[in-house]
Every structure is written in structure tokens, then in C-alpha cells.
Amino acid sequence: PFSEYWALVTRSHVNVYLRTAKTGWWHHKIAELLVARRPILCVPGEIEEACDLTRRVGGQLFNAASPAGVAETLRAVVRDGERRPAGDVAALRALTWDAAAAELATVLAGVKAA
């Protein structure tokens, strides 16, 4: 269930995901993980658009394209030792599923009115 998944994601030391190299795909997973306010490790690394999004909301994104990069990121997160939230709460609200649904409803209402 989603609630169990979300409890794990929001309590983790770092969340890890594998990015597909296909072009034209939006960053649903990174947006979801940013809202969790935990450090994110992306393998083999995110594109600049996702890195820019992360910077704009004050998130923590580590890109690793090799086993050594993954190991260094994990060492750094463990060395830090604390699970401090990352990210600007107000900026992150726009990335939630609820916010996306509200924006979609507004767009569709505009289409219906036209």
C-alpha cells in the first residue's frame, strides 16, 4: 500500500532510483522523492532539467554513474549521520499529486469553458 511505501520513503537516510535514458519522459519519480524531503541518489544521474528543479526547491540530489560514485554518496550520507529534511516546503507543495491534480482541474475547466 502507498501509505507503507511513503512511510519508508520519508524516513530513509537516502532514496535511490534508476533513471531511464529514454528522452521525453517527465520526472515523476524525482518530483515525488523531492516532496519526501530526503536526499536522493540517482543512477546513472539525472538530466539538467531535473537537477535545476532540485536546486529550485532546495532538495538534495546526488548523481552517480559508477559503483564508486554510489559508494561515495552512501558514505557521505552515512557520515552526515542525521536525517534532516531537505527542501523548501512552500516550493515543494507545487510538486505534490494534490497540487498537480488541482492544476489539471483548472486547465480542464478552461478547456471546457472554451
C-alpha positions as CSV (number, residue, x, y, z in Angstrom):
1,P,0.0,0.0,0.0
2,F,1.1,3.6,-0.7
3,S,1.0,4.6,2.9
4,E,3.6,2.0,3.8
5,Y,5.7,2.9,0.9
6,W,5.5,6.6,1.8
7,A,6.4,6.0,5.4
8,L,9.6,4.2,4.3
9,V,10.5,6.9,1.7
10,T,10.0,9.8,4.2
11,R,12.1,8.1,7.0
12,S,15.0,6.9,4.8
13,H,18.6,8.1,5.0
14,V,18.6,8.3,1.2
15,N,16.2,7.3,-1.5
16,V,17.7,5.6,-4.6
17,Y,16.2,5.4,-8.1
18,L,17.4,4.3,-11.5
19,R,16.7,6.8,-14.3
20,T,15.8,5.6,-17.7
21,A,17.8,7.1,-20.6
22,K,14.6,7.5,-22.7
23,T,14.0,11.0,-23.9
24,G,10.8,12.9,-23.5
25,W,9.9,11.4,-20.1
26,W,8.9,13.7,-17.3
27,H,10.5,13.4,-13.9
28,H,7.6,12.0,-11.9
29,K,9.8,9.9,-9.6
30,I,12.2,12.7,-8.8
31,A,9.3,15.1,-8.1
32,E,7.7,12.5,-5.8
33,L,11.0,11.9,-4.0
34,L,11.7,15.6,-3.6
35,V,8.4,16.0,-1.8
36,A,9.6,13.4,0.7
37,R,12.4,15.8,1.7
38,R,15.1,13.1,1.9
39,P,18.4,13.0,0.0
40,I,18.1,11.3,-3.4
41,L,20.7,9.2,-5.2
42,C,20.0,8.8,-8.9
43,V,21.9,6.2,-11.0
44,P,23.3,6.8,-13.6
45,G,22.4,10.5,-12.9
46,E,19.7,13.0,-13.8
47,I,19.4,15.3,-16.7
48,E,20.0,19.1,-16.2
49,E,16.3,19.9,-16.1
50,A,15.8,17.6,-13.1
51,C,18.9,19.0,-11.4
52,D,17.6,22.5,-11.9
53,L,14.2,21.5,-10.4
54,T,16.1,20.1,-7.4
55,R,18.0,23.3,-6.9
56,R,14.9,25.5,-7.2
57,V,13.1,23.6,-4.4
58,G,16.3,23.2,-2.2
59,G,16.4,19.4,-2.5
60,Q,19.5,17.2,-2.3
61,L,20.3,15.2,-5.4
62,F,23.4,13.0,-5.8
63,N,24.2,11.7,-9.3
64,A,26.3,8.6,-9.6
65,A,27.3,6.9,-12.8
66,S,29.6,4.2,-11.3
67,P,29.8,1.9,-8.4
68,A,32.4,4.1,-6.9
69,G,30.1,7.1,-7.2
70,V,27.3,5.2,-5.5
71,A,29.6,4.1,-2.7
72,E,30.9,7.7,-2.1
73,T,27.3,9.1,-2.0
74,L,26.3,6.4,0.6
75,R,29.4,7.1,2.7
76,A,28.6,10.9,2.6
77,V,25.0,10.4,3.7
78,V,26.1,8.0,6.5
79,R,28.9,10.3,7.5
80,D,26.4,13.2,7.8
81,G,24.5,10.9,10.2
82,E,21.4,13.0,10.6
83,R,18.1,12.7,8.7
84,R,17.5,16.4,8.2
85,P,14.6,17.3,5.9
86,A,15.8,18.9,2.6
87,G,13.9,21.4,0.6
88,D,11.7,24.4,0.8
89,V,8.3,23.3,2.0
90,A,6.4,26.0,0.2
91,A,8.2,25.3,-3.1
92,L,7.7,21.6,-2.7
93,R,3.9,21.9,-2.3
94,A,3.6,22.6,-6.1
95,L,5.1,19.1,-6.7
96,T,2.6,17.1,-4.8
97,W,0.0,14.9,-6.5
98,D,-2.8,17.0,-5.0
99,A,-1.3,20.2,-6.4
100,A,-0.9,18.6,-9.8
101,A,-4.5,17.4,-9.7
102,A,-5.7,20.9,-8.8
103,E,-3.7,22.4,-11.7
104,L,-5.1,19.8,-14.1
105,A,-8.6,20.6,-13.0
106,T,-8.0,24.3,-13.6
107,V,-6.7,23.6,-17.1
108,L,-9.6,21.2,-18.0
109,A,-12.1,23.8,-16.7
110,G,-10.6,26.3,-19.1
111,V,-10.8,23.9,-22.0
112,K,-14.5,23.2,-21.1
113,A,-15.3,26.9,-21.0
114,A,-13.7,27.5,-24.4
